Amino acid sequence: MRLNGFERLVVNNPVRAWLQHHFETPRLLEMGGRCDGELALEIGGGQGEGARVIQQRFGASEVVSVDLDLAMSQRARQRCGETPGLHFIQADCTALPLPSHSVGALFDFGVIHHVPQWQDAVVELDRIARPGARLYAMEVYRALICHPLWRRVLEHPQHNRFSHDEFIEAWQQQGWQLLGQQTLTQGMGWAVLEKPR
């Protein structure tokens, strides 16, 4: 699902970048550690700030950042220039152009809740993840997405939404093991999970 104008403003501003660097990243690093030398995939890469965070703070050697919106992938390429190891492509996270078992770290900075059939994204991400891969996720949940105030401002699918526990359970059904979790109210949270070796 592509973002509306307000949501683009939210994700393409310095406050969002600051939150990724100083609020989300420390929590995810504490729960799951770094992914030094890994090929990492970021879904919903937006303007490219997440890819920079993944490379600089998490230590990934290569980052493939995908976004459903071609304009966002192009914006990321323009912002990040020819940074070695960063690759921005237009792709759907339910049908990724990557080989099975090829990625060592998956990053979801609040994207899966935009996918109408979000369970399909979980299955596809599991497909491309190698044994021992880690998922670093910050997600927004049903309690916030379906709240009457936020429904007026943000465009999100309103059916088949998930809670923090349901999100983790979907990964556990694929065999992933929970390494750490934290919630901020019922509306958002963080989790790191690992695919069995």
Secondary structure, DSSP 8 states (H G I E B T S, - for coil): ----HHHHHHHTSHHHHHHIIIIIHHHHHHHH---TT-EEEEES-TTSHHHHHHHHTS--SEEEEEES-HHHHHHHHHHHTT-TTEEEEE-BTTB-SS-TT-EEEEEEES-GGG-TTHHHHHHHHHHHEEEEEEEEEEEE-HHHHTSHHHHHHS----SS---HHHHHHHHHTTT-EEEEEEEETTTEEEEEEE---
